[in-house]
Amino acid sequence: MSNKLPLAELTIRTAVVHLSDLGYIAAADTKTEMDEPHTITFKWDRGKFTQGDRNYNAHSLCIITKPEPGLVDISEQGYYSVTTANGFMSGDVLESSQPPSKETRYGGFRSVSEIAGRAFVVGLRGLVYRLDELKLWTRIDDGLPKTFNIQAIHGFNATDIYAVGRKGEVWHYDGKIWQKLDMPTNANLTSVKCAVDRKVYITGHSGALLCGSGETWEVINHESTNDDLWDVEWFEDKVYVSSMSSVYRLEGQRLVKVDFGNDTPKTCYQLSTADGVMWSNGEDDIMSFDGNVWTRIV
């Protein structure tokens, strides 16, 4: 099945589901010159697409409830936007933050995630910021080394947070202090999820999948795929992970490839959950799962 208009000629960068019938998409026109930063945004509301745009390359999204309900997007350079019921505003994380860094900082932001209702952005060289006001980010990365190239962050709450990155590095934040954890891998780590079962699940390159918390961790030797795993989600009491081509469900110590039915997507990449549904998005496809049936969004 081909993409539904108006995304037919676009490449999907990322997507996030908000409600069972509402989600947001960030895409790009691959025919546009590389030196023309842009993002084509879409609000998907009960099958209807509403289009917008950004003049920067937004590549990560999250839904927040604090300081007020809204949608946050972030670019690698640090440009960001917040869309709420009261309107739209945009800015630069590095220019809209406190306390100031002792050294000049540049971009390199990798992802934005919601923790305890707030947006947290992370990036290369140990960057971590929390959105405390719509125009104010608080820098909370004192104690992290510049060698820590962070890819993703998630937490059970504001004082129990895990950040993961390259070369198997994982750091824990208790709301005041960052502590490096001893991990049983040196794989590049890509995503982290603090799940309802009080365990932390981490994905990485070459099929890396870890489970644990605090100082106790295990590598799940699923032997199911050597593909890089890019995302992990908790949905209906199960762990799901995603490669660029497939979505898997963790069953015991094995990863079982999900059955999309008669309409299998060509691309996968990221997962998001909300309101009893899970989205899988890749460059060309977005699929929605209600626990029983997969339905194509794009």
SULDANOR-V666767 format. One record per pair of residues at least 24 apart in sequence whose C-alpha atoms are under 10 Angstrom apart, sorted by sequence separation. I is the first residue (numbers start at 1). J is the second residue. D is the distance in Angstrom with one decimal. If there is no record, write none. Layout:
i->I j->J d->D
i->I j->J d->D
This chain:
i->21 j->45 d->5.8
i->22 j->46 d->6.3
i->23 j->47 d->9.9
i->25 j->49 d->9.6
i->55 j->79 d->9.4
i->56 j->80 d->8.7
i->124 j->148 d->6.8
i->125 j->149 d->5.1
i->126 j->150 d->6.1
i->127 j->151 d->9.9
i->128 j->152 d->10.0
i->164 j->188 d->8.7
i->165 j->189 d->5.0
i->166 j->190 d->7.8
i->185 j->209 d->9.6
i->204 j->228 d->6.1
i->205 j->229 d->5.8
i->224 j->248 d->9.2
i->243 j->267 d->8.9
i->244 j->268 d->4.7
i->245 j->269 d->7.1
i->247 j->271 d->8.8
i->263 j->287 d->9.4
i->20 j->45 d->9.4
i->21 j->46 d->4.9
i->22 j->47 d->8.5
i->24 j->49 d->9.3
i->26 j->51 d->9.9
i->28 j->53 d->9.6
i->54 j->79 d->9.8
i->123 j->148 d->8.9
i->124 j->149 d->4.1
i->125 j->150 d->7.3
i->126 j->151 d->9.7
i->128 j->153 d->8.9
i->164 j->189 d->6.0
i->165 j->190 d->6.4
i->185 j->210 d->8.7
i->203 j->228 d->8.3
i->204 j->229 d->5.3
i->205 j->230 d->7.7
i->243 j->268 d->6.3
i->244 j->269 d->4.6
i->13 j->39 d->8.8
i->15 j->41 d->9.6
i->18 j->44 d->9.8
i->19 j->45 d->9.1
i->20 j->46 d->8.6
i->21 j->47 d->7.6
i->22 j->48 d->9.4
i->23 j->49 d->9.7
i->24 j->50 d->9.6
i->25 j->51 d->9.5
i->26 j->52 d->9.4
i->27 j->53 d->9.3
i->54 j->80 d->9.4
i->123 j->149 d->6.4
i->124 j->150 d->5.4
i->163 j->189 d->9.7
i->164 j->190 d->7.0
i->165 j->191 d->8.3
i->184 j->210 d->8.6
i->203 j->229 d->5.6
i->204 j->230 d->6.5
i->242 j->268 d->6.7
i->243 j->269 d->5.5
i->244 j->270 d->8.3
i->12 j->39 d->9.7
i->13 j->40 d->9.7
i->14 j->41 d->9.9
i->15 j->42 d->9.2
i->17 j->44 d->9.1
i->18 j->45 d->9.9
i->19 j->46 d->9.8
i->21 j->48 d->9.8
i->22 j->49 d->10.0
i->26 j->53 d->8.8
i->54 j->81 d->8.7
i->122 j->149 d->8.9
i->123 j->150 d->5.0
i->124 j->151 d->7.4
i->144 j->171 d->8.4
i->163 j->190 d->9.9
i->164 j->191 d->7.0
i->165 j->192 d->9.7
i->183 j->210 d->9.1
i->202 j->229 d->9.3
i->203 j->230 d->6.5
i->204 j->231 d->8.4
i->242 j->269 d->5.7
i->243 j->270 d->8.0
i->260 j->287 d->8.7
i->12 j->40 d->9.2
i->13 j->41 d->10.0
i->15 j->43 d->9.9
i->26 j->54 d->9.3
i->78 j->106 d->8.2
i->79 j->107 d->9.0
i->93 j->121 d->9.0
i->122 j->150 d->6.1
i->123 j->151 d->6.2
i->163 j->191 d->8.8
i->164 j->192 d->6.9
i->202 j->230 d->9.5
i->203 j->231 d->6.4
i->204 j->232 d->9.8
i->222 j->250 d->8.6
i->241 j->269 d->9.1
i->242 j->270 d->6.3
i->260 j->288 d->9.8
i->11 j->40 d->9.7
i->12 j->41 d->9.6
i->28 j->57 d->8.2
i->77 j->106 d->7.2
i->78 j->107 d->5.6
i->121 j->150 d->9.7
i->122 j->151 d->6.7
i->123 j->152 d->8.0
i->163 j->192 d->7.5
i->183 j->212 d->9.9
i->202 j->231 d->8.3
i->203 j->232 d->6.6
i->222 j->251 d->9.3
i->224 j->253 d->9.6
i->225 j->254 d->9.8
i->241 j->270 d->8.4
i->242 j->271 d->7.1
i->260 j->289 d->8.9
i->10 j->40 d->8.7
i->27 j->57 d->9.0
i->28 j->58 d->9.3
i->76 j->106 d->9.6
i->77 j->107 d->4.1
i->78 j->108 d->7.5
i->79 j->109 d->9.4
i->121 j->151 d->9.6
i->122 j->152 d->6.5
i->123 j->153 d->9.7
i->162 j->192 d->7.5
i->163 j->193 d->10.0
i->201 j->231 d->9.9
i->202 j->232 d->7.0
i->220 j->250 d->9.7
i->222 j->252 d->8.8
i->223 j->253 d->8.8
i->224 j->254 d->6.6
i->225 j->255 d->8.1
i->241 j->271 d->7.7
i->264 j->294 d->9.1
i->26 j->57 d->9.0
i->27 j->58 d->8.5
i->28 j->59 d->9.6
i->76 j->107 d->5.9
i->77 j->108 d->5.9
i->78 j->109 d->6.2
i->98 j->129 d->9.2
i->121 j->152 d->8.2
i->122 j->153 d->6.9
i->162 j->193 d->8.6
i->201 j->232 d->7.2
i->202 j->233 d->9.8
i->222 j->253 d->5.3
i->223 j->254 d->7.1
i->224 j->255 d->5.7
i->225 j->256 d->9.8
i->240 j->271 d->8.2
i->263 j->294 d->8.4
i->264 j->295 d->9.9
i->265 j->296 d->8.4
i->26 j->58 d->6.9
i->27 j->59 d->8.3
i->75 j->107 d->8.6
i->76 j->108 d->5.0
i->77 j->109 d->6.5
i->78 j->110 d->9.4
i->80 j->112 d->10.0
i->97 j->129 d->8.0
i->120 j->152 d->9.5
i->121 j->153 d->7.8
i->141 j->173 d->9.3
i->161 j->193 d->10.0
i->162 j->194 d->8.2
i->170 j->202 d->9.5
i->181 j->213 d->9.5
i->182 j->214 d->9.3
i->183 j->215 d->8.3
i->184 j->216 d->9.7
i->185 j->217 d->10.0
i->201 j->233 d->8.5
i->209 j->241 d->8.8
i->220 j->252 d->9.3
i->221 j->253 d->6.7
i->222 j->254 d->4.4
i->223 j->255 d->8.0
i->224 j->256 d->7.5
i->225 j->257 d->9.7
i->260 j->292 d->10.0
i->261 j->293 d->7.8
i->262 j->294 d->9.4
i->263 j->295 d->8.2
i->264 j->296 d->9.1
i->7 j->40 d->9.4
i->26 j->59 d->6.8
i->75 j->108 d->8.6
i->76 j->109 d->4.4
i->77 j->110 d->9.4
i->97 j->130 d->9.0
i->120 j->153 d->7.5
i->140 j->173 d->9.3
i->143 j->176 d->9.7
i->144 j->177 d->9.4
i->161 j->194 d->8.4
i->181 j->214 d->7.4
i->182 j->215 d->6.9
i->183 j->216 d->8.6
i->184 j->217 d->7.1
i->185 j->218 d->9.3
i->201 j->234 d->9.1
i->220 j->253 d->6.2
i->221 j->254 d->7.6
i->222 j->255 d->5.9
i->224 j->257 d->8.7
i->247 j->280 d->7.8
i->260 j->293 d->7.6
i->261 j->294 d->7.1
i->263 j->296 d->7.7
i->265 j->298 d->9.5
i->25 j->59 d->9.7
i->26 j->60 d->8.0
i->75 j->109 d->6.7
i->76 j->110 d->6.1
i->97 j->131 d->8.8
i->120 j->154 d->8.4
i->142 j->176 d->9.1
i->143 j->177 d->7.2
i->144 j->178 d->6.8
i->160 j->194 d->9.3
i->180 j->214 d->10.0
i->181 j->215 d->6.4
i->182 j->216 d->8.7
i->183 j->217 d->6.8
i->184 j->218 d->6.9
i->185 j->219 d->7.7
i->207 j->241 d->9.8
i->219 j->253 d->9.8
i->220 j->254 d->8.1
i->221 j->255 d->9.5
i->222 j->256 d->9.3
i->246 j->280 d->9.4
i->259 j->293 d->9.2
i->260 j->294 d->5.7
i->261 j->295 d->9.2
i->7 j->42 d->9.1
i->25 j->60 d->9.6
i->26 j->61 d->8.1
i->74 j->109 d->7.8
i->75 j->110 d->7.9
i->76 j->111 d->8.3
i->94 j->129 d->9.1
i->96 j->131 d->9.7
i->97 j->132 d->9.6
i->128 j->163 d->9.0
i->140 j->175 d->8.6
i->141 j->176 d->9.6
i->142 j->177 d->8.1
i->143 j->178 d->6.1
i->144 j->179 d->8.5
i->179 j->214 d->9.8
i->180 j->215 d->9.7
i->181 j->216 d->9.2
i->182 j->217 d->8.6
i->183 j->218 d->8.4
i->184 j->219 d->6.8
i->207 j->242 d->9.9
i->220 j->255 d->9.5
i->259 j->294 d->8.5
i->260 j->295 d->8.4
i->6 j->42 d->9.3
i->25 j->61 d->8.4
i->39 j->75 d->9.7
i->54 j->90 d->9.6
i->74 j->110 d->8.5
i->75 j->111 d->8.3
i->93 j->129 d->8.0
i->97 j->133 d->10.0
i->140 j->176 d->8.2
i->141 j->177 d->8.9
i->142 j->178 d->7.9
i->143 j->179 d->8.3
i->144 j->180 d->8.7
i->168 j->204 d->8.4
i->181 j->217 d->9.6
i->183 j->219 d->9.1
i->207 j->243 d->8.6
i->235 j->271 d->10.0
i->246 j->282 d->9.6
i->258 j->294 d->9.8
i->260 j->296 d->9.6
i->24 j->61 d->8.2
i->74 j->111 d->7.2
i->75 j->112 d->9.3
i->93 j->130 d->9.6
i->96 j->133 d->9.9
i->126 j->163 d->9.7
i->140 j->177 d->9.1
i->141 j->178 d->7.8
i->143 j->180 d->9.9
i->151 j->188 d->9.0
i->152 j->189 d->8.3
i->153 j->190 d->9.5
i->154 j->191 d->8.6
i->155 j->192 d->8.7
i->156 j->193 d->8.9
i->157 j->194 d->9.3
i->167 j->204 d->9.8
i->168 j->205 d->9.8
i->195 j->232 d->9.9
i->197 j->234 d->9.2
i->206 j->243 d->10.0
i->231 j->268 d->9.9
i->232 j->269 d->10.0
i->233 j->270 d->9.0
i->234 j->271 d->9.4
i->235 j->272 d->9.0
i->236 j->273 d->9.8
i->244 j->281 d->9.4
i->245 j->282 d->8.1
i->24 j->62 d->9.3
i->37 j->75 d->10.0
i->73 j->111 d->9.0
i->74 j->112 d->6.7
i->93 j->131 d->9.0
i->96 j->134 d->9.5
i->97 j->135 d->8.3
i->98 j->136 d->7.5
i->99 j->137 d->9.1
i->100 j->138 d->9.3
i->101 j->139 d->8.2
i->115 j->153 d->8.7
i->116 j->154 d->9.6
i->140 j->178 d->9.3
i->150 j->188 d->9.9
i->151 j->189 d->7.2
i->152 j->190 d->6.3
i->153 j->191 d->7.3
i->154 j->192 d->6.1
i->155 j->193 d->7.4
i->156 j->194 d->5.7
i->162 j->200 d->8.4
i->164 j->202 d->7.9
i->166 j->204 d->8.9
i->167 j->205 d->10.0
i->190 j->228 d->8.8
i->191 j->229 d->8.3
i->192 j->230 d->9.6
i->193 j->231 d->8.7
i->194 j->232 d->9.8
i->195 j->233 d->7.9
i->196 j->234 d->7.5
i->201 j->239 d->8.2
i->203 j->241 d->7.6
i->205 j->243 d->9.5
i->230 j->268 d->9.4
i->231 j->269 d->6.9
i->232 j->270 d->7.8
i->233 j->271 d->6.3
i->234 j->272 d->8.9
i->235 j->273 d->6.9
i->240 j->278 d->9.8
i->242 j->280 d->8.1
i->244 j->282 d->7.0
i->24 j->63 d->9.5
i->73 j->112 d->7.4
i->96 j->135 d->6.2
i->97 j->136 d->5.4
i->98 j->137 d->6.6
i->99 j->138 d->6.8
i->100 j->139 d->7.9
i->110 j->149 d->9.1
i->111 j->150 d->8.9
i->112 j->151 d->9.6
i->113 j->152 d->7.8
i->114 j->153 d->8.8
i->115 j->154 d->6.2
i->116 j->155 d->7.8
i->118 j->157 d->10.0
i->126 j->165 d->9.4
i->149 j->188 d->9.7
i->150 j->189 d->8.7
i->151 j->190 d->5.6
i->152 j->191 d->5.2
i->153 j->192 d->6.2
i->154 j->193 d->5.8
i->155 j->194 d->5.5
i->156 j->195 d->7.6
i->161 j->200 d->10.0
i->163 j->202 d->9.9
i->164 j->203 d->9.3
i->165 j->204 d->8.9
i->166 j->205 d->9.6
i->189 j->228 d->9.5
i->190 j->229 d->7.3
i->191 j->230 d->6.3
i->192 j->231 d->7.5
i->193 j->232 d->6.3
i->194 j->233 d->8.9
i->195 j->234 d->6.0
i->196 j->235 d->9.3
i->201 j->240 d->9.9
i->202 j->241 d->9.4
i->203 j->242 d->8.9
i->204 j->243 d->9.8
i->230 j->269 d->6.1
i->231 j->270 d->5.3
i->232 j->271 d->6.8
i->233 j->272 d->6.7
i->234 j->273 d->7.8
i->235 j->274 d->8.9
i->241 j->280 d->9.9
i->242 j->281 d->9.5
i->243 j->282 d->9.4
i->244 j->283 d->8.9
i->23 j->63 d->9.8
i->72 j->112 d->7.9
i->73 j->113 d->9.8
i->95 j->135 d->9.7
i->96 j->136 d->5.2
i->97 j->137 d->4.4
i->98 j->138 d->5.2
i->99 j->139 d->6.2
i->101 j->141 d->9.7
i->109 j->149 d->9.6
i->110 j->150 d->7.3
i->111 j->151 d->6.6
i->112 j->152 d->7.6
i->113 j->153 d->6.6
i->114 j->154 d->7.3
i->115 j->155 d->5.8
i->116 j->156 d->7.5
i->117 j->157 d->9.0
i->118 j->158 d->8.9
i->149 j->189 d->9.9
i->150 j->190 d->8.6
i->151 j->191 d->6.9
i->152 j->192 d->6.4
i->153 j->193 d->8.0
i->154 j->194 d->6.3
i->155 j->195 d->8.8
i->156 j->196 d->8.6
i->162 j->202 d->9.8
i->164 j->204 d->9.5
i->168 j->208 d->9.8
i->188 j->228 d->9.3
i->189 j->229 d->8.7
i->190 j->230 d->5.5
i->191 j->231 d->5.2
i->192 j->232 d->6.5
i->193 j->233 d->6.3
i->194 j->234 d->8.5
i->195 j->235 d->9.2
i->196 j->236 d->9.8
i->197 j->237 d->8.0
i->201 j->241 d->9.6
i->203 j->243 d->9.8
i->229 j->269 d->8.2
i->230 j->270 d->6.6
i->231 j->271 d->6.3
i->232 j->272 d->8.7
i->233 j->273 d->7.4
i->236 j->276 d->7.9
i->242 j->282 d->9.8
i->72 j->113 d->9.0
i->95 j->136 d->9.0
i->96 j->137 d->6.0
i->97 j->138 d->5.4
i->98 j->139 d->5.9
i->99 j->140 d->8.7
i->101 j->142 d->9.1
i->108 j->149 d->9.0
i->109 j->150 d->8.5
i->110 j->151 d->5.5
i->111 j->152 d->6.0
i->112 j->153 d->7.8
i->113 j->154 d->6.6
i->114 j->155 d->8.5
i->115 j->156 d->7.2
i->116 j->157 d->5.2
i->117 j->158 d->9.2
i->122 j->163 d->8.2
i->124 j->165 d->8.6
i->150 j->191 d->9.8
i->151 j->192 d->9.2
i->152 j->193 d->9.3
i->153 j->194 d->9.4
i->154 j->195 d->9.6
i->172 j->213 d->9.4
i->187 j->228 d->10.0
i->189 j->230 d->8.4
i->190 j->231 d->6.8
i->191 j->232 d->6.3
i->192 j->233 d->8.4
i->193 j->234 d->7.5
i->196 j->237 d->7.7
i->197 j->238 d->9.5
i->228 j->269 d->9.9
i->229 j->270 d->9.4
i->230 j->271 d->9.1
i->231 j->272 d->9.0
i->235 j->276 d->8.1
i->236 j->277 d->9.1
i->7 j->49 d->9.4
i->72 j->114 d->9.3
i->93 j->135 d->8.6
i->94 j->136 d->9.8
i->95 j->137 d->9.0
i->96 j->138 d->8.6
i->97 j->139 d->6.5
i->98 j->140 d->9.1
i->108 j->150 d->9.4
i->109 j->151 d->8.2
i->110 j->152 d->7.1
i->111 j->153 d->7.9
i->112 j->154 d->9.4
i->113 j->155 d->9.3
i->115 j->157 d->6.2
i->116 j->158 d->6.0
i->122 j->164 d->9.6
i->123 j->165 d->9.0
i->124 j->166 d->9.4
i->156 j->198 d->7.9
i->172 j->214 d->7.7
i->189 j->231 d->9.8
i->190 j->232 d->9.1
i->191 j->233 d->9.3
i->195 j->237 d->8.9
i->196 j->238 d->9.7
i->235 j->277 d->8.0
i->236 j->278 d->9.5
i->6 j->49 d->7.7
i->78 j->121 d->9.1
i->91 j->134 d->9.4
i->92 j->135 d->8.9
i->93 j->136 d->7.9
i->94 j->137 d->8.3
i->108 j->151 d->9.9
i->109 j->152 d->9.7
i->110 j->153 d->9.9
i->114 j->157 d->10.0
i->115 j->158 d->6.7
i->116 j->159 d->9.6
i->122 j->165 d->9.8
i->156 j->199 d->9.5
i->171 j->214 d->9.6
i->172 j->215 d->9.9
i->195 j->238 d->9.4
i->235 j->278 d->7.0
i->5 j->49 d->8.8
i->6 j->50 d->9.4
i->7 j->51 d->9.9
i->13 j->57 d->9.2
i->14 j->58 d->8.7
i->15 j->59 d->8.9
i->16 j->60 d->8.9
i->17 j->61 d->9.8
i->18 j->62 d->9.0
i->78 j->122 d->10.0
i->90 j->134 d->8.8
i->91 j->135 d->7.2
i->92 j->136 d->9.6
i->93 j->137 d->6.4
i->94 j->138 d->9.9
i->115 j->159 d->9.9
i->156 j->200 d->9.1
i->195 j->239 d->8.4
i->234 j->278 d->9.2
i->4 j->49 d->10.0
i->6 j->51 d->8.6
i->13 j->58 d->8.1
i->14 j->59 d->6.0
i->15 j->60 d->7.8
i->16 j->61 d->6.5
i->17 j->62 d->8.9
i->18 j->63 d->7.0
i->78 j->123 d->9.4
i->89 j->134 d->7.8
i->90 j->135 d->8.0
i->91 j->136 d->9.4
i->92 j->137 d->9.4
i->93 j->138 d->9.2
i->94 j->139 d->9.2
i->115 j->160 d->9.7
i->155 j->200 d->8.7
i->233 j->278 d->8.7
i->13 j->59 d->5.7
i->14 j->60 d->6.0
i->15 j->61 d->6.8
i->16 j->62 d->6.7
i->17 j->63 d->8.5
i->18 j->64 d->9.9
i->72 j->118 d->9.7
i->73 j->119 d->9.5
i->76 j->122 d->9.9
i->77 j->123 d->9.8
i->88 j->134 d->9.8
i->89 j->135 d->8.1
i->93 j->139 d->9.5
i->115 j->161 d->8.3
i->154 j->200 d->9.1
i->193 j->239 d->9.3
i->209 j->255 d->9.8
i->12 j->59 d->9.2
i->13 j->60 d->7.8
i->14 j->61 d->7.1
i->15 j->62 d->8.8
i->16 j->63 d->7.8
i->24 j->71 d->8.5
i->26 j->73 d->8.8
i->72 j->119 d->7.3
i->74 j->121 d->7.9
i->76 j->123 d->8.1
i->13 j->61 d->9.9
i->66 j->114 d->9.6
i->69 j->117 d->8.5
i->70 j->118 d->10.0
i->71 j->119 d->9.3
i->72 j->120 d->9.9
i->73 j->121 d->9.8
i->76 j->124 d->9.7
i->60 j->109 d->9.4
i->62 j->111 d->9.2
i->63 j->112 d->9.6
i->64 j->113 d->8.8
i->65 j->114 d->8.9
i->66 j->115 d->9.9
i->68 j->117 d->8.9
i->69 j->118 d->9.4
i->231 j->280 d->9.8
i->59 j->109 d->9.6
i->60 j->110 d->7.7
i->61 j->111 d->7.8
i->62 j->112 d->6.3
i->63 j->113 d->8.1
i->64 j->114 d->6.1
i->65 j->115 d->9.9
i->66 j->116 d->8.4
i->67 j->117 d->8.2
i->68 j->118 d->9.0
i->84 j->134 d->9.7
i->152 j->202 d->9.6
i->191 j->241 d->9.5
i->59 j->110 d->8.3
i->60 j->111 d->5.4
i->61 j->112 d->6.2
i->62 j->113 d->5.6
i->63 j->114 d->6.6
i->64 j->115 d->8.4
i->65 j->116 d->8.5
i->66 j->117 d->5.3
i->67 j->118 d->7.2
i->83 j->134 d->9.5
i->162 j->213 d->9.1
i->59 j->111 d->7.7
i->60 j->112 d->5.9
i->61 j->113 d->7.4
i->62 j->114 d->6.0
i->63 j->115 d->9.9
i->64 j->116 d->8.6
i->65 j->117 d->4.8
i->66 j->118 d->5.3
i->67 j->119 d->9.5
i->82 j->134 d->6.9
i->162 j->214 d->9.3
i->18 j->71 d->9.2
i->58 j->111 d->9.9
i->59 j->112 d->9.2
i->60 j->113 d->8.4
i->61 j->114 d->9.3
i->62 j->115 d->9.9
i->64 j->117 d->5.1
i->65 j->118 d->6.6
i->66 j->119 d->8.2
i->81 j->134 d->8.9
i->82 j->135 d->9.0
i->63 j->117 d->8.0
i->64 j->118 d->5.4
i->65 j->119 d->9.0
i->81 j->135 d->9.4
i->160 j->214 d->9.5
i->235 j->289 d->9.7
i->236 j->290 d->9.4
i->16 j->71 d->9.4
i->62 j->117 d->10.0
i->63 j->118 d->8.4
i->64 j->119 d->6.3
i->80 j->135 d->9.9
i->110 j->165 d->10.0
i->235 j->290 d->9.6
i->236 j->291 d->7.2
i->62 j->118 d->9.2
i->63 j->119 d->7.9
i->64 j->120 d->10.0
i->235 j->291 d->8.2
i->62 j->119 d->7.1
i->61 j->119 d->9.4
i->62 j->120 d->9.2
i->14 j->73 d->10.0
i->72 j->131 d->9.6
i->60 j->121 d->9.4
i->72 j->134 d->9.7
i->67 j->131 d->8.0
i->68 j->132 d->9.9
i->70 j->134 d->9.8
i->66 j->131 d->8.4
i->67 j->132 d->6.4
i->68 j->133 d->8.7
i->66 j->132 d->7.6
i->67 j->133 d->5.8
i->68 j->134 d->8.3
i->64 j->131 d->9.7
i->66 j->133 d->8.1
i->67 j->134 d->6.9
i->66 j->134 d->9.0
i->115 j->194 d->9.7
i->152 j->231 d->9.6
i->191 j->270 d->9.6
i->110 j->190 d->9.8
i->111 j->191 d->9.6
i->62 j->272 d->9.3
i->63 j->274 d->9.8
i->23 j->272 d->10.0
i->47 j->297 d->7.6
i->23 j->274 d->9.5
i->46 j->297 d->9.9
i->47 j->298 d->9.8
i->22 j->274 d->9.6
i->20 j->273 d->9.2
i->22 j->275 d->9.7
i->44 j->297 d->8.6
i->16 j->270 d->8.9
i->17 j->271 d->9.0
i->18 j->272 d->8.8
i->19 j->273 d->8.6
i->20 j->274 d->7.0
i->21 j->275 d->9.1
i->44 j->298 d->9.9
i->14 j->269 d->8.6
i->15 j->270 d->7.9
i->16 j->271 d->7.8
i->17 j->272 d->6.1
i->18 j->273 d->7.6
i->19 j->274 d->5.7
i->20 j->275 d->5.6
i->28 j->283 d->9.8
i->13 j->269 d->9.5
i->14 j->270 d->7.3
i->15 j->271 d->8.4
i->16 j->272 d->5.7
i->17 j->273 d->6.2
i->18 j->274 d->5.6
i->19 j->275 d->5.1
i->20 j->276 d->6.7
i->21 j->277 d->9.2
i->23 j->279 d->9.1
i->25 j->281 d->9.3
i->27 j->283 d->8.5
i->13 j->270 d->9.6
i->14 j->271 d->9.4
i->15 j->272 d->7.9
i->16 j->273 d->7.8
i->17 j->274 d->6.1
i->18 j->275 d->7.2
i->19 j->276 d->8.0
i->20 j->277 d->5.8
i->27 j->284 d->9.8
i->16 j->274 d->8.9
i->17 j->275 d->8.6
i->19 j->277 d->7.7
i->20 j->278 d->8.6
i->18 j->277 d->9.1
i->19 j->278 d->9.7
i->20 j->279 d->9.6
i->17 j->277 d->8.0
i->18 j->278 d->9.7
i->17 j->278 d->7.3
i->18 j->279 d->9.8
i->25 j->286 d->9.3
i->1 j->263 d->7.2
i->16 j->278 d->9.2
i->17 j->279 d->6.3
i->1 j->264 d->8.9
i->2 j->265 d->9.9
i->16 j->279 d->7.2
i->17 j->280 d->9.4
i->1 j->265 d->8.5
i->15 j->279 d->8.1
i->16 j->280 d->8.9
i->1 j->266 d->9.7
i->15 j->280 d->8.4
i->16 j->281 d->8.5
i->14 j->280 d->9.7
i->15 j->281 d->6.4
i->14 j->281 d->6.8
i->15 j->282 d->8.8
i->21 j->288 d->9.7
i->13 j->281 d->8.6
i->14 j->282 d->7.5
i->20 j->288 d->8.6
i->12 j->281 d->7.8
i->13 j->282 d->7.6
i->14 j->283 d->8.0
i->20 j->289 d->9.5
i->12 j->282 d->6.6
i->13 j->283 d->6.3
i->16 j->286 d->9.9
i->20 j->290 d->8.3
i->11 j->282 d->8.7
i->12 j->283 d->4.5
i->13 j->284 d->9.2
i->15 j->286 d->8.0
i->17 j->288 d->8.8
i->11 j->283 d->5.2
i->12 j->284 d->6.1
i->14 j->286 d->9.5
i->10 j->283 d->8.5
i->11 j->284 d->6.1
i->12 j->285 d->7.7
i->10 j->284 d->7.9
i->11 j->285 d->9.2
i->12 j->286 d->8.7
i->23 j->297 d->9.7
i->9 j->284 d->9.3
i->8 j->284 d->8.4
i->7 j->284 d->8.6
i->7 j->285 d->9.8
i->3 j->284 d->7.0
i->4 j->285 d->9.7
i->2 j->284 d->8.7
i->3 j->285 d->7.2
i->2 j->285 d->8.9
i->3 j->286 d->9.3
i->1 j->285 d->9.7
i->12 j->298 d->9.6
i->8 j->298 d->8.7
i->7 j->298 d->7.6
i->4 j->296 d->9.6
i->6 j->298 d->9.5
i->3 j->296 d->9.4
i->4 j->297 d->8.2
i->5 j->298 d->8.4
i->3 j->297 d->8.8
i->4 j->298 d->5.7
i->1 j->296 d->9.2
i->3 j->298 d->5.3
i->2 j->298 d->8.1
i->1 j->298 d->9.2
